[in-house]
Amino acid sequence: MWREISPDEQVNIRVDGYRVRAYSFGKGTNTVLCLNGGPGLPCDYLREAHSCLIDHGYRVVAFDQLGTGASDRPDDASLWTIGRYVAETETVRRELGLGKVHLLGHSWGGWLAIDYALTHPENLASLILADTVADIPHLVSELERLRAALGSETVAMMQKHEAEGSLDHPEYMAAITLLNYRHVCRLPEWPAPVRRSLDDWNMGPYVTMQGPNEFLYTGNLKDWNRVPDLPKIKAPVLIVNGEHDELTPACALRMKTAMPEAQVAIMRNSSHMPFYENPGDYYRVLVDFLSRHGAGT
């Protein structure tokens, strides 16, 4: 089960002339490399949820993506592209001498993991796609369905504020808060690592790449769709979603259809963070998958 563990090592890595902070746990010969969501979030919430895999013999590595956490935070919107983050991920893997990795991408980190897997397939032992998608236009249609559950008047109110640009209006923010508690994390009190990441969110990368909130996509990834390329991924794949996830089980099915050999697990009683909401089922599935494709214990 997850718990907060101090890293055995913190390493600063030079990427594009900037400093990126990586965190390493354990000494296992098989490495789980974690790519957290956002964009713009420090890795705390995903790092703390997966460092416990050291108990099963794995080394766990996470890093604050450029622009977040203890890494440098340049004010240059041209840096916020998925291609640059793929190159950053490869630099971290290479500089730490990780060899082939079990690449675990959560949310936006899953989009990054897919592009990394297609760019550097030789470096993967397996691919874990947690609470993520491969087709943003399809996701947008799913988010519209989730928003519709709030009722037609609420949806009309949200669309009005989106058209006017008044996204900080209290009634709009109240609707987003309700959606977050339904589809991002359903726990009455969000875990401390989640709060730490959210409290240190750099909205520069987030707005540039995704949009102003979790339910409105306007950034440079709004047309991103890798479904046609998914059959090229030959590494073993695990797809995990929460049953109430904002990145819905229908999105998981879309990936599974393109990768028939992939394993899919839908976590009960959870949304976008099953490692906190339903840790019993989540870790059981994850550790079983890793044990069949690595040398952990």
HELIX and SHEET records of a PDB file:
HELIX    1   1 ASP A   44  HIS A   50  1                                   7    
HELIX    2   2 SER A   51  HIS A   56  5                                   6    
HELIX    3   3 ALA A   77  LEU A   79  5                                   3    
HELIX    4   4 ILE A   82  GLU A   95  1                                  14    
HELIX    5   5 TRP A  108  THR A  119  1                                  12    
HELIX    6   6 PRO A  121  ASN A  123  5                                   3    
HELIX    7   7 ILE A  136  ALA A  148  1                                  13    
HELIX    8   8 SER A  152  GLU A  164  1                                  13    
HELIX    9   9 PRO A  170  HIS A  183  1                                  14    
HELIX   10  10 ALA A  192  ASP A  199  1                                   8    
HELIX   11  11 MET A  203  MET A  209  1                                   7    
HELIX   12  12 VAL A  227  LYS A  232  5                                   6    
HELIX   13  13 PRO A  249  ALA A  258  1                                  10    
HELIX   14  14 PRO A  274  GLU A  277  1                                   4    
HELIX   15  15 PRO A  279  HIS A  293  1                                  15    
SHEET    1   A 8 GLU A   9  VAL A  15  0                                        
SHEET    2   A 8 TYR A  18  PHE A  25 -1                                        
SHEET    3   A 8 TYR A  58  PHE A  63 -1                                        
SHEET    4   A 8 ASN A  30  LEU A  35  1                                        
SHEET    5   A 8 VAL A 101  HIS A 106  1                                        
SHEET    6   A 8 LEU A 124  ALA A 130  1                                        
SHEET    7   A 8 VAL A 237  GLY A 242  1                                        
SHEET    8   A 8 GLN A 263  MET A 267  1                                        
END                                                                             
